[in-house]
């Protein structure tokens, strides 16, 4: 009985330790919003396409961290986060990004 209890405790502890650290996605690097016309803003969306809700508008010069990109229709969409607020994540069009 004692041995079974130890095995269960070790299994639970191992699972907790292995699962404790959140997965961190590797970044493709830092980019800035570039080429948005006049007073307009690049729309960060909830998903990769214009059918998704707009999360926030980003003016030229906003620094983003790019995680991945995918082609959807005729547009390449990238999953990004704000450099200064990495908890704010969404998708933007690749056409308006410039590598820093």
Biotite code that builds the C-alpha atoms (Angstrom):
import biotite.structure as struc

atoms = struc.array([
    struc.Atom([0.000, 0.000, 0.000], chain_id="A", res_id=1, res_name="UNK", atom_name="CA", element="C"),
    struc.Atom([2.779, 2.421, 0.953], chain_id="A", res_id=2, res_name="UNK", atom_name="CA", element="C"),
    struc.Atom([4.653, 1.667, -2.269], chain_id="A", res_id=3, res_name="UNK", atom_name="CA", element="C"),
    struc.Atom([1.526, 2.348, -4.364], chain_id="A", res_id=4, res_name="UNK", atom_name="CA", element="C"),
    struc.Atom([1.035, 5.677, -2.593], chain_id="A", res_id=5, res_name="UNK", atom_name="CA", element="C"),
    struc.Atom([4.653, 6.684, -3.273], chain_id="A", res_id=6, res_name="UNK", atom_name="CA", element="C"),
    struc.Atom([4.290, 5.785, -6.965], chain_id="A", res_id=7, res_name="UNK", atom_name="CA", element="C"),
    struc.Atom([1.125, 7.872, -7.243], chain_id="A", res_id=8, res_name="UNK", atom_name="CA", element="C"),
    struc.Atom([2.765, 10.849, -5.493], chain_id="A", res_id=9, res_name="UNK", atom_name="CA", element="C"),
    struc.Atom([5.884, 10.631, -7.688], chain_id="A", res_id=10, res_name="UNK", atom_name="CA", element="C"),
    struc.Atom([3.698, 10.453, -10.808], chain_id="A", res_id=11, res_name="UNK", atom_name="CA", element="C"),
    struc.Atom([1.666, 13.486, -9.752], chain_id="A", res_id=12, res_name="UNK", atom_name="CA", element="C"),
    struc.Atom([4.777, 15.462, -8.852], chain_id="A", res_id=13, res_name="UNK", atom_name="CA", element="C"),
    struc.Atom([6.478, 14.576, -12.152], chain_id="A", res_id=14, res_name="UNK", atom_name="CA", element="C"),
    struc.Atom([3.405, 15.608, -14.123], chain_id="A", res_id=15, res_name="UNK", atom_name="CA", element="C"),
    struc.Atom([3.124, 18.871, -12.212], chain_id="A", res_id=16, res_name="UNK", atom_name="CA", element="C"),
    struc.Atom([6.790, 19.710, -12.778], chain_id="A", res_id=17, res_name="UNK", atom_name="CA", element="C"),
    struc.Atom([6.713, 18.859, -16.477], chain_id="A", res_id=18, res_name="UNK", atom_name="CA", element="C"),
    struc.Atom([3.464, 20.704, -17.080], chain_id="A", res_id=19, res_name="UNK", atom_name="CA", element="C"),
    struc.Atom([4.224, 23.714, -14.870], chain_id="A", res_id=20, res_name="UNK", atom_name="CA", element="C"),
    struc.Atom([6.175, 25.747, -17.393], chain_id="A", res_id=21, res_name="UNK", atom_name="CA", element="C"),
    struc.Atom([3.983, 27.232, -20.119], chain_id="A", res_id=22, res_name="UNK", atom_name="CA", element="C"),
    struc.Atom([5.024, 26.550, -23.675], chain_id="A", res_id=23, res_name="UNK", atom_name="CA", element="C"),
    struc.Atom([6.774, 29.540, -25.201], chain_id="A", res_id=24, res_name="UNK", atom_name="CA", element="C"),
    struc.Atom([6.621, 29.963, -28.940], chain_id="A", res_id=25, res_name="UNK", atom_name="CA", element="C"),
    struc.Atom([9.847, 30.901, -30.621], chain_id="A", res_id=26, res_name="UNK", atom_name="CA", element="C"),
    struc.Atom([9.779, 34.309, -32.218], chain_id="A", res_id=27, res_name="UNK", atom_name="CA", element="C"),
    struc.Atom([10.739, 35.043, -35.825], chain_id="A", res_id=28, res_name="UNK", atom_name="CA", element="C"),
    struc.Atom([12.028, 38.394, -34.620], chain_id="A", res_id=29, res_name="UNK", atom_name="CA", element="C"),
    struc.Atom([11.109, 42.015, -34.147], chain_id="A", res_id=30, res_name="UNK", atom_name="CA", element="C"),
    struc.Atom([9.269, 43.938, -36.844], chain_id="A", res_id=31, res_name="UNK", atom_name="CA", element="C"),
    struc.Atom([7.694, 47.358, -37.052], chain_id="A", res_id=32, res_name="UNK", atom_name="CA", element="C"),
    struc.Atom([4.466, 48.477, -38.642], chain_id="A", res_id=33, res_name="UNK", atom_name="CA", element="C"),
    struc.Atom([5.366, 50.266, -41.883], chain_id="A", res_id=34, res_name="UNK", atom_name="CA", element="C"),
    struc.Atom([3.517, 51.611, -44.902], chain_id="A", res_id=35, res_name="UNK", atom_name="CA", element="C"),
    struc.Atom([0.133, 52.385, -43.356], chain_id="A", res_id=36, res_name="UNK", atom_name="CA", element="C"),
    struc.Atom([-1.374, 55.392, -45.146], chain_id="A", res_id=37, res_name="UNK", atom_name="CA", element="C"),
    struc.Atom([-1.779, 58.770, -43.426], chain_id="A", res_id=38, res_name="UNK", atom_name="CA", element="C"),
    struc.Atom([-3.714, 58.657, -40.169], chain_id="A", res_id=39, res_name="UNK", atom_name="CA", element="C"),
    struc.Atom([-4.869, 55.076, -40.780], chain_id="A", res_id=40, res_name="UNK", atom_name="CA", element="C"),
    struc.Atom([-3.773, 52.132, -38.609], chain_id="A", res_id=41, res_name="UNK", atom_name="CA", element="C"),
    struc.Atom([-2.911, 48.502, -39.222], chain_id="A", res_id=42, res_name="UNK", atom_name="CA", element="C"),
    struc.Atom([-5.662, 46.347, -37.753], chain_id="A", res_id=43, res_name="UNK", atom_name="CA", element="C"),
    struc.Atom([-4.593, 43.585, -35.376], chain_id="A", res_id=44, res_name="UNK", atom_name="CA", element="C"),
    struc.Atom([-7.272, 40.907, -35.680], chain_id="A", res_id=45, res_name="UNK", atom_name="CA", element="C"),
    struc.Atom([-8.359, 37.949, -33.568], chain_id="A", res_id=46, res_name="UNK", atom_name="CA", element="C"),
    struc.Atom([-7.509, 35.549, -36.416], chain_id="A", res_id=47, res_name="UNK", atom_name="CA", element="C"),
    struc.Atom([-5.826, 35.357, -39.825], chain_id="A", res_id=48, res_name="UNK", atom_name="CA", element="C"),
    struc.Atom([-8.337, 37.124, -42.061], chain_id="A", res_id=49, res_name="UNK", atom_name="CA", element="C"),
    struc.Atom([-10.574, 40.168, -42.448], chain_id="A", res_id=50, res_name="UNK", atom_name="CA", element="C"),
    struc.Atom([-13.544, 38.208, -41.114], chain_id="A", res_id=51, res_name="UNK", atom_name="CA", element="C"),
    struc.Atom([-12.081, 38.247, -37.601], chain_id="A", res_id=52, res_name="UNK", atom_name="CA", element="C"),
    struc.Atom([-12.752, 40.972, -35.030], chain_id="A", res_id=53, res_name="UNK", atom_name="CA", element="C"),
    struc.Atom([-10.335, 43.897, -34.802], chain_id="A", res_id=54, res_name="UNK", atom_name="CA", element="C"),
    struc.Atom([-8.458, 43.874, -31.487], chain_id="A", res_id=55, res_name="UNK", atom_name="CA", element="C"),
    struc.Atom([-6.566, 47.158, -31.854], chain_id="A", res_id=56, res_name="UNK", atom_name="CA", element="C"),
    struc.Atom([-5.268, 49.609, -34.467], chain_id="A", res_id=57, res_name="UNK", atom_name="CA", element="C"),
    struc.Atom([-1.491, 49.941, -34.780], chain_id="A", res_id=58, res_name="UNK", atom_name="CA", element="C"),
    struc.Atom([0.164, 53.096, -36.168], chain_id="A", res_id=59, res_name="UNK", atom_name="CA", element="C"),
    struc.Atom([3.379, 53.118, -38.211], chain_id="A", res_id=60, res_name="UNK", atom_name="CA", element="C"),
    struc.Atom([6.411, 52.519, -36.006], chain_id="A", res_id=61, res_name="UNK", atom_name="CA", element="C"),
    struc.Atom([4.688, 50.114, -33.588], chain_id="A", res_id=62, res_name="UNK", atom_name="CA", element="C"),
    struc.Atom([7.174, 47.349, -32.704], chain_id="A", res_id=63, res_name="UNK", atom_name="CA", element="C"),
    struc.Atom([5.829, 43.798, -32.851], chain_id="A", res_id=64, res_name="UNK", atom_name="CA", element="C"),
    struc.Atom([7.199, 40.335, -32.204], chain_id="A", res_id=65, res_name="UNK", atom_name="CA", element="C"),
    struc.Atom([6.273, 37.904, -35.020], chain_id="A", res_id=66, res_name="UNK", atom_name="CA", element="C"),
    struc.Atom([5.699, 34.237, -34.090], chain_id="A", res_id=67, res_name="UNK", atom_name="CA", element="C"),
    struc.Atom([4.436, 32.585, -37.265], chain_id="A", res_id=68, res_name="UNK", atom_name="CA", element="C"),
    struc.Atom([2.897, 33.421, -40.628], chain_id="A", res_id=69, res_name="UNK", atom_name="CA", element="C"),
    struc.Atom([0.420, 31.667, -42.900], chain_id="A", res_id=70, res_name="UNK", atom_name="CA", element="C"),
    struc.Atom([-1.130, 32.295, -46.283], chain_id="A", res_id=71, res_name="UNK", atom_name="CA", element="C"),
    struc.Atom([-4.901, 32.815, -46.175], chain_id="A", res_id=72, res_name="UNK", atom_name="CA", element="C"),
    struc.Atom([-6.410, 33.630, -49.542], chain_id="A", res_id=73, res_name="UNK", atom_name="CA", element="C"),
    struc.Atom([-4.270, 36.296, -51.192], chain_id="A", res_id=74, res_name="UNK", atom_name="CA", element="C"),
    struc.Atom([-2.837, 37.637, -47.918], chain_id="A", res_id=75, res_name="UNK", atom_name="CA", element="C"),
    struc.Atom([-0.022, 36.415, -45.719], chain_id="A", res_id=76, res_name="UNK", atom_name="CA", element="C"),
    struc.Atom([-1.109, 36.792, -42.064], chain_id="A", res_id=77, res_name="UNK", atom_name="CA", element="C"),
    struc.Atom([1.288, 36.739, -39.124], chain_id="A", res_id=78, res_name="UNK", atom_name="CA", element="C"),
    struc.Atom([0.604, 35.977, -35.487], chain_id="A", res_id=79, res_name="UNK", atom_name="CA", element="C"),
    struc.Atom([2.163, 38.803, -33.483], chain_id="A", res_id=80, res_name="UNK", atom_name="CA", element="C"),
    struc.Atom([2.343, 40.400, -30.065], chain_id="A", res_id=81, res_name="UNK", atom_name="CA", element="C"),
    struc.Atom([3.154, 43.949, -29.091], chain_id="A", res_id=82, res_name="UNK", atom_name="CA", element="C"),
    struc.Atom([6.792, 44.277, -28.032], chain_id="A", res_id=83, res_name="UNK", atom_name="CA", element="C"),
    struc.Atom([5.803, 46.228, -24.922], chain_id="A", res_id=84, res_name="UNK", atom_name="CA", element="C"),
    struc.Atom([2.669, 44.226, -24.095], chain_id="A", res_id=85, res_name="UNK", atom_name="CA", element="C"),
    struc.Atom([3.323, 40.635, -25.125], chain_id="A", res_id=86, res_name="UNK", atom_name="CA", element="C"),
    struc.Atom([0.049, 39.482, -23.629], chain_id="A", res_id=87, res_name="UNK", atom_name="CA", element="C"),
    struc.Atom([-1.742, 41.325, -26.441], chain_id="A", res_id=88, res_name="UNK", atom_name="CA", element="C"),
    struc.Atom([-1.608, 38.903, -29.372], chain_id="A", res_id=89, res_name="UNK", atom_name="CA", element="C"),
    struc.Atom([-3.351, 38.772, -32.691], chain_id="A", res_id=90, res_name="UNK", atom_name="CA", element="C"),
    struc.Atom([-2.840, 38.633, -36.460], chain_id="A", res_id=91, res_name="UNK", atom_name="CA", element="C"),
    struc.Atom([-1.740, 41.315, -38.927], chain_id="A", res_id=92, res_name="UNK", atom_name="CA", element="C"),
    struc.Atom([-1.042, 41.442, -42.643], chain_id="A", res_id=93, res_name="UNK", atom_name="CA", element="C"),
    struc.Atom([2.610, 40.700, -43.497], chain_id="A", res_id=94, res_name="UNK", atom_name="CA", element="C"),
    struc.Atom([2.518, 43.449, -46.170], chain_id="A", res_id=95, res_name="UNK", atom_name="CA", element="C"),
    struc.Atom([2.760, 46.129, -43.440], chain_id="A", res_id=96, res_name="UNK", atom_name="CA", element="C"),
    struc.Atom([5.708, 44.712, -41.512], chain_id="A", res_id=97, res_name="UNK", atom_name="CA", element="C"),
    struc.Atom([9.373, 45.654, -41.817], chain_id="A", res_id=98, res_name="UNK", atom_name="CA", element="C"),
    struc.Atom([12.207, 43.734, -40.111], chain_id="A", res_id=99, res_name="UNK", atom_name="CA", element="C"),
    struc.Atom([14.147, 45.639, -37.448], chain_id="A", res_id=100, res_name="UNK", atom_name="CA", element="C"),
])
